[in-house]
Amino acid sequence: MAVFCPLYSGSSGNSVYLDGGESALLIDLGVSCRAAVTALQSLGADFQKLKGILITHEHSDHIKGLPVFLKKYPLPLFGSRAVLDYLQENVQLPENVQLCEAQEDGFAVGSMKVRPFHTSHDSVGSLGYRITLDDGNEVGVATDLGQYTPEVDEGLKGCQVVMLESNYDDGMILASNYPYYLKRRIQSINGHLSNSDCSMALPALANSGTRHFILGHLSQNNNMGLLAHQAAQQALEQAGFVQEKDFTLQVAKRKEPSIPVQI
């Protein structure tokens, strides 16, 4: 049985664990090596099954744990060409680390097949990922994106599990003490996805076969888990889907592993 579990999610650090059966992988490593290892051990993860780390983009809350973690666990890194070039120039990675460009037509990580898709974010080259597991089931991850594009929709639709960003609440960010330029950046098409934008995408995904939704990368200052959950639940239920019967929904936890989804 496959297991999908966000280890940490938010501006303080992001990482996701996926055990696909014969092999496993991580998506991002934006927390310390100690925190990542502790989280993985709490799940009973088999470190020998880890075959690679998918990097969504180069911002520190997605990569800051790489240098130390890769010294202990020298896994291949996968990312866009621009992100890999950034890592080579700006991050002190172990010399023997294997950097692998995420080919647009797909690539293998252990026994799993991965297809990347572009996301709109103020990064040198940010990606989301669609991953096909050993049994043919699929999971999709898209965090840090300013708009839900047709390419993102194509990357996620039909996946049994989808982790999608629900970063900020429209009312909270307007009332926050963030400077104007920062609010504009977050709300831009290259910023982050709001609760309302995220929730609007969910019914079509549910129609395509998605049964497990995880809301990720919530802002600590401009969102609340309850608000994100309510927006998503309301959108799905208004479209005729019944929670626990047709779908499950959870908000990824910021500082500890979330509830693992068994696929």
N, C-alpha and C positions, 0 to 999 in steps of 0.2 A: 504494500500500500504506500502511495506517495504522500508526502507531507509538505505543506507550504506554510511558512511561518515568518512574519516580520519579527526581527530580533529587536530592532530599535527604529523609531520613525519620528522625524521632526527636524527642526533646524539645528538641534544639538547633535544629531548624528543619525545615519540611516544604514541599515543592513537587513537583508532578507535571506533566509535559508530555504532551500528547496531540495528535498530528498526525492529523487525521481524513481527510485527503486534500486537499480544496479549502481547508480552513481548519484552524486549530489553536487550542488554548486551554491555559491553566494552571489547575491546581487548587491554591489557596493560594500564598502567597509569604511564607514564614516565615524566609527567609534574606536576606542583604544583596543589593542590586541587583547588585553586582559578582559575587557568588557565583552568582546566578541566570543572569546573562548569560554568565559563563564556562562554566557547565554546558550552557546552550543552544547555545553556539557549539561545544562539544566534540561535540555531537550533529549538527551541521550544520543546526540549525533555521533555517527561513526566518522571520525576525521579521515580515515583511510579512503572513504568514498568520495571525498571532495576532489573535484577534477578541474575547477576553475572559478574565477571571479569575474562576473560581468559588471562593467562600470557604466553607469548611465551617463555621467558627466564629471567634470573635474572640480567642482566646488568642494570646499573642504569638508562639509558635512557628509560627503559621500566617499572621500578618499583618505582622510587623515590617518586612519589606522593601518594603511597599507605597508609602510616601511617596516614596522616591527612585525606585523603579522606574517609578511612574506619571508622574513628571515627564519621564522619557525616553521612555516608551512609554504614552501615555494611553489605556489600554484600559478598556472598561466593566467594572465590578465587579458580580458577581451573588452574592446571599446572601439569607438570611431577612430579613424586615423588621426584626426585633429586632437582628440583627447589623449591618445597614446603619445603623440609628439609632445604635448604639454607635460605629461607625466615624466617623460625622459628629460625634459629641460628644467623642470621645476621641483621635482620630488625625488628625494634620495632613496630610490628603490634599490634593492640588492642587485648586484651586477648580473647575476645569472637569471633574473626574472625573464620569463618568456612573454613578450608582448604580441598579441594576436589581433589583427584588425577584424572587426565584426563585419563579415562579408554580407552585403545586402541580400544576396540570394540564399543566405543561411549557412550555418556551420554547426559542428558537433562539439559538445562538451560532455565527455564521457559517452554514455549511452543516450543522452538527450540531444534533440535537435533544436537549435535556436535560430529565430529569425528576428533581426532588429528592425526597428522603424524609427523615423525621425520624430522628435518632439520639439516644440517651439519654446525655447528657453534661452536666456542670455548666457549661453555657454559657447565654447568653441565648436561643439559638435555633440549635442545631447541626444540620447537614444532611449527608447522603450524597448521591451523585449517580449516576444511570444515564444514560449518554450513547450515543445512537444515531449511528453514523458514516455517512458518505456511502454506503457499500455495504450498509448495513443491519445490519452487525455492531454489537454493543453491548459496552460496558465499564462496570464498576461500581466505585465507590470508597466505602469506609466505614471511616474511622479515627476514633479518639476516641469510643468508645461503651462504656458499662458493661454492656450486655446486647445479645444478638443477638435482636432482637424479630421478630415476624412481618412488620412493616413493612420492616425491614431485609432480611429474607429475600426478600420480594416485590420489593424494589428491586434485588436482586443476581441472583436466579435467572434462568438463561437467558443471562446475559452470557458472552461468550467469554473475557473477561479480568476477573478480580476482584482488587482490592487490598483486603485486610481486615486490620484491626488484630490484632496478636498481641503485646500490650504486655509482659506479665510472666509469669514462671514462678512457680507457686504456692509451691514450696519456697524459691526465692530471696527472694521478698518477705517471707516469714515470718521468714527468717534475717537480713534486712537491718537496718541501723541506722536506718532511717526511723522517725520518731516514730509512735506508734500511730495518731494522728488521720490522718496522711497515708496510712498503709497502708489504713485504713478507707475513705478517700476513693477511692483507686485501685481498691479491690476492690468498691466500691459499684455499684449499678445505674446511677449517673450518673458513673462513673469510666472505667475502661479495661477492655479485653477481655483475658483471660488466654490463654496458649497452649492450655490445654485447652478453653476455651470456643470459641476460634477453630477449632481442629481439629475439634470436633464438628460444626461447620456445613459443613465442606468436602465430605463425601461427597454430601449432598443437592444441593449446587451442581454437583458433577461430574455427577450424574445428570440435572441440568437442562440440561447442555450446556457448562458452564464447562470450559475446557481449559488456561487459564493462571492460576495462582495466585501472587499476590505478597503476602507477609506484611509489614505495615508498622507503623511507629511503635513499634519495640521500645524498651523501657526500657534505658538505658545501665547502670543499677545493678541492675536486678531481672530481667534476662533475658540470654540469649546466643543468637546467631543459630543455633547448632547445636541448642540445645534447642527453639527454635521450629520449625525445619525438621524435626527428628525427630518432633515431635508431629504436625505436619501430614502428613508423609509416611506415618507409621504409620497414621493414621486413614484416609487415602485407600487405602492398600494393603490394609488389613484389610477395606475395603469392596469389594475386588476390582479396583481401578483400578491400572494399571501405569504407573509413571513413565516419561516420554518417549514412551510409546505413547498413553496416555489423557490424560496431563496433564503440564504442566511446573510447577515449583515453585521459587521463589526468595525470599530475604529481601532486602527493600529496603535499600540501603546508607545509612549515616547521613550521610556527608560527601562523597559523590560520586555521580554518576549510576549507577543500576543498569543491569543488562543490558536493553537495549530489547526490548520484545515487539512483534514484527511480526504484524499481524492481517490 
